[in-house]
Amino acid sequence: MRDTTNPRTWNPWHGCRRCSEGCENCYMFFLDEMRGVPENSDTVSRTKEFDLPLQKDRKGRYKVPSGLMLSINMTSDTFIEDADPWRDEMWSIIRKRPDVIFYILTKRVGRIRGCLPEDWGDGYENVILSITCETQRAFDERWPVFERIPAKHKQLNLAPMISPVDVFPAVASGQIEQVNLSGEGFGGRRPCRYEWIEAVSRACEENRVNLIVNYVGSVFYKDGARYELETLQEQGRWAYRSGLGRFFGRPRYNLYSPYDRHLLTDDEIGSPVYNSHMCRECVNRPVCYGCLDCGGCKQVSLVDADWNPVETAPSVRTLDDFLE
């Protein structure tokens, strides 16, 4: 397998503190314990991968290819108070990679505005802001604040969905490009119900907003029956086969070369390819940036969006190829 690193997450800091009922069975604490991470999970600390988007391989090429989406601080919160000394440096790194999409998810919506960079304006072209609303109460508290925050790209996250949530005010606002939804897993067993997801699906359908149903959770109710789904693979298959996801097209991101700042063409970014053995029933496939042949899968057979065989992942070609 090729010696390459193409991550999908960037955790410049690690560790968090529970701040709402959705945090009760947080996956970060669960996974840290399972992996035997020696540091305290509620202690926020800077990580060794702080400069990950700027790292290059042995050939001098960025390890994170153009057009990829990086999810930031999935083991912390970008706007947690403890990270105040490092956040400006994070924004500086983001500015240096205008060819990469950065996804920022938070529950600390009240801190967003005060933590945005001075040149934010109405948002960065390559940054998505998203908030988590696990219950109706959380939505009622967080959405009115988030609605007033400027951003070029916004999403809404319902995870873990532990109560019905009326998302209509958000998806009807014209601000939300995508809703992401999951039931509770990773050791948590608060149930999710089919009719809750169905109501979100109807609201997204009516307003032509993408809905990605990632997992239905460890405990799922449908038609009065209780289902206990112990693995993420099972939960993901149920989500896919529910047919409740909605897709109306990818949002458009204006991405620029980190070298001369020209607007990148589709040829320079490349089209996503997929692993035919893993991706067929993946709910994220319509919005996914594709397989990067990173070595994580034992069996890889790459195909394009129409399921035609291809030879290499897009990460084999980088912007450097266009400069040579």
C-alpha positions in Angstrom: 0.0 0.0 0.0 1.2 3.5 -0.8 2.9 5.4 2.1 0.4 8.3 2.3 -1.6 10.0 5.0 -4.9 11.6 4.0 -6.9 12.3 7.2 -10.5 13.4 7.3 -10.3 14.9 10.8 -8.0 17.5 12.3 -7.8 17.7 16.1 -5.5 20.6 17.0 -6.6 20.1 20.6 -8.1 17.2 22.5 -10.3 16.9 25.5 -13.6 18.5 26.5 -16.1 19.0 29.3 -19.7 18.0 29.2 -22.0 21.0 28.8 -25.5 19.6 28.0 -27.6 16.5 28.2 -26.4 15.4 24.8 -22.9 15.0 26.3 -23.9 12.4 28.9 -22.6 9.5 26.8 -20.0 11.4 24.7 -18.2 9.2 22.2 -14.9 10.9 22.9 -14.9 9.9 26.6 -16.0 6.4 25.5 -13.3 5.9 22.9 -10.6 7.4 25.1 -11.4 4.9 27.8 -11.6 2.0 25.3 -8.2 3.0 23.8 -6.6 3.5 27.1 -5.6 7.1 26.4 -3.5 8.1 29.4 -4.4 11.8 29.5 -7.6 13.0 31.3 -10.3 13.3 28.7 -11.7 16.4 30.4 -8.3 18.2 30.2 -8.0 20.3 27.0 -4.5 20.1 25.6 -2.8 21.0 22.3 -2.0 18.0 20.1 1.0 17.0 18.0 -1.1 17.3 14.9 -1.8 21.0 15.4 -0.2 21.9 12.0 -1.7 18.9 10.1 -3.1 20.8 7.2 0.3 22.3 6.5 2.3 19.0 6.7 3.9 17.7 3.6 5.1 14.3 2.4 8.6 13.3 1.3 8.0 14.8 -2.1 7.0 18.2 -0.6 3.3 17.8 -1.3 0.5 18.5 1.1 -0.6 15.4 2.9 -4.2 16.8 2.9 -5.2 17.1 -0.8 -7.1 19.9 -2.3 -10.8 19.6 -2.2 -10.9 17.4 0.9 -13.2 18.2 3.9 -11.5 18.2 7.3 -13.7 17.9 10.4 -12.1 20.0 13.1 -11.9 19.1 16.8 -14.0 16.1 16.8 -12.5 15.1 20.1 -13.1 18.6 21.7 -15.0 21.8 20.9 -13.4 24.5 18.7 -14.9 27.2 20.9 -14.2 25.8 24.4 -12.7 28.4 26.7 -9.5 26.4 27.3 -8.5 26.7 23.6 -8.6 30.5 23.6 -4.7 30.8 23.5 -4.5 28.6 20.4 -7.5 29.5 18.3 -6.0 32.4 16.3 -3.2 30.1 15.2 -5.9 27.6 14.0 -7.5 30.3 11.9 -4.1 31.3 10.5 -3.6 27.7 9.3 -7.1 27.6 7.8 -6.3 30.8 5.8 -3.2 29.1 4.5 -5.2 26.3 3.0 -8.0 28.0 1.0 -8.1 24.8 -1.2 -9.4 22.6 1.7 -12.9 22.7 3.3 -13.1 22.9 7.1 -16.1 21.7 9.1 -16.5 23.1 12.6 -19.2 21.6 14.9 -20.0 23.0 18.3 -22.5 23.0 21.2 -21.0 26.3 22.5 -23.0 28.5 20.1 -22.9 31.5 22.5 -19.1 31.7 22.1 -18.9 31.5 18.3 -19.2 35.2 17.5 -16.5 36.3 20.0 -14.1 33.6 18.7 -14.3 34.3 14.9 -11.2 35.9 13.3 -11.1 39.7 12.6 -11.3 39.1 8.8 -14.3 36.8 9.0 -16.8 39.2 7.5 -19.7 37.2 6.3 -17.7 34.0 6.5 -14.8 32.1 4.8 -15.6 30.4 1.5 -14.1 27.2 2.8 -15.5 27.0 6.3 -18.7 25.3 7.4 -20.2 26.2 10.8 -22.5 23.7 12.4 -24.3 23.4 15.8 -25.5 20.3 17.6 -29.1 20.2 18.9 -29.9 16.9 20.6 -33.3 17.9 21.9 -36.1 20.5 21.2 -34.9 22.5 24.2 -31.4 22.6 22.8 -32.7 23.7 19.4 -34.9 26.4 21.0 -31.9 27.8 22.9 -29.2 27.5 20.2 -30.8 28.1 16.8 -31.9 31.7 17.5 -28.3 32.5 18.4 -26.8 30.6 15.4 -29.3 32.2 13.0 -27.7 35.6 13.7 -24.1 34.5 13.1 -22.8 35.2 9.6 -21.3 32.3 7.6 -21.0 31.3 4.0 -21.9 27.7 4.9 -24.1 26.4 7.7 -25.2 22.9 8.8 -27.3 21.5 11.6 -26.4 18.4 13.6 -29.0 16.3 15.5 -26.7 13.9 17.4 -27.4 12.1 19.5 -31.1 12.7 18.7 -32.7 11.8 22.0 -36.0 13.6 21.5 -38.2 14.8 18.6 -36.9 18.1 17.2 -38.8 20.5 15.0 -36.2 21.7 12.6 -38.5 23.6 10.3 -37.5 27.1 11.5 -33.9 26.3 10.6 -34.3 24.5 7.3 -36.9 27.1 6.1 -34.5 30.0 6.9 -32.4 29.5 3.7 -29.3 29.3 5.8 -28.9 25.5 6.4 -27.3 23.5 3.6 -27.4 20.2 5.3 -28.8 18.4 8.4 -26.8 15.5 9.9 -28.6 13.1 12.2 -27.7 10.1 14.4 -29.1 8.2 17.3 -27.1 7.6 20.4 -24.3 4.9 20.3 -20.8 4.4 21.8 -22.2 3.0 25.0 -25.2 5.2 25.2 -28.6 3.6 24.9 -31.1 6.5 25.0 -33.5 5.5 22.2 -34.2 7.1 18.9 -37.5 6.7 17.0 -38.3 6.3 13.4 -41.1 8.9 13.5 -38.6 11.5 14.9 -36.3 11.0 11.9 -39.3 10.9 9.5 -40.5 14.3 10.7 -37.0 15.8 10.0 -37.0 14.1 6.6 -40.3 15.7 5.7 -39.1 19.2 6.7 -35.9 18.8 4.7 -37.8 17.5 1.7 -40.2 20.5 1.8 -37.3 23.0 2.0 -34.8 21.1 -0.3 -32.2 20.7 2.4 -29.9 17.7 2.4 -30.4 15.2 5.2 -27.8 12.7 6.1 -29.0 10.0 8.5 -25.7 8.5 9.7 -26.8 6.0 12.4 -30.1 5.1 14.1 -28.4 4.5 17.4 -28.0 1.5 19.8 -31.7 1.4 20.6 -34.2 2.2 17.8 -38.0 2.0 17.8 -40.0 1.6 14.6 -43.6 0.6 14.3 -43.8 -0.2 18.0 -40.9 -2.6 17.9 -37.6 -2.2 19.8 -34.4 -3.0 18.0 -31.0 -3.2 19.8 -28.2 -2.6 17.4 -24.8 -3.2 19.0 -22.4 -2.1 16.2 -22.1 1.0 14.1 -22.2 -1.1 11.0 -25.7 -2.3 12.0 -26.8 1.2 12.9 -25.5 2.5 9.6 -27.2 -0.1 7.5 -30.6 0.6 9.2 -30.0 4.3 8.6 -29.3 3.7 4.9 -32.2 1.3 4.4 -34.7 3.6 6.1 -34.7 5.7 2.9 -35.2 8.8 5.0 -32.1 10.6 3.8 -32.5 13.5 1.4 -30.1 14.8 -1.2 -30.5 17.8 -3.5 -27.0 18.4 -4.6 -23.6 19.3 -3.1 -23.1 22.9 -1.8 -20.7 24.9 -4.0 -17.4 25.9 -2.4 -15.1 28.4 -3.9 -11.7 27.0 -3.3 -8.4 28.7 -4.1 -4.9 27.6 -4.8 -2.6 28.0 -1.7 0.2 29.0 -4.1 -1.2 31.8 -6.2 -4.8 32.1 -4.9 -6.5 31.4 -8.3 -9.9 29.8 -8.2 -9.5 26.1 -8.6 -11.2 24.3 -11.4 -13.0 20.9 -11.0 -10.1 19.3 -12.9 -7.6 20.6 -10.3 -9.8 19.3 -7.4 -10.7 16.0 -9.0 -13.9 13.9 -8.7 -14.4 11.6 -5.8 -14.0 7.8 -6.2 -15.3 5.1 -3.9 -14.4 1.7 -2.5 -17.0 -0.7 -4.1 -16.6 -3.1 -1.1 -17.4 -0.5 1.6 -19.2 2.5 0.1 -22.3 1.1 -1.7 -24.6 1.4 1.4 -22.9 4.4 3.0 -25.4 7.1 3.8 -22.7 9.8 3.3 -21.8 8.8 -0.3 -23.8 11.6 -2.0 -21.8 14.3 -0.1 -18.6 12.3 0.6 -15.3 13.4 -0.8 -14.5 9.8 -1.6 -12.0 7.1 -0.9 -8.4 8.2 -0.5 -6.8 4.8 -0.6 -5.3 5.6 2.8 -4.6 2.0 3.7 -7.4 1.7 6.3 -9.4 -0.9 4.3 -8.2 -4.4 3.8 -9.9 -4.7 0.4 -10.0 -1.8 -2.0 -11.6 -1.7 -5.4 -12.1 1.8 -6.6 -15.1 3.0 -8.7 -16.4 6.4 -9.8 -19.8 7.9 -9.0 -21.4 5.7 -11.7 -19.7 2.6 -10.2 -17.3 2.2 -13.1 -13.8 0.9 -12.2 -11.0 3.4 -11.8 -7.3 2.9 -11.1 -6.3 5.5 -8.6 -7.7 7.7 -5.9 -7.8 11.5 -6.6 -5.2 12.1 -3.9 -2.5 10.7 -6.3 -2.8 13.9 -8.3 -2.3 17.1 -6.4 -2.0 20.8 -7.3 1.7 20.3 -7.6 1.1 18.3 -10.8 -0.4 21.4 -12.4 2.6 23.5 -11.5 5.3 21.1 -12.9 
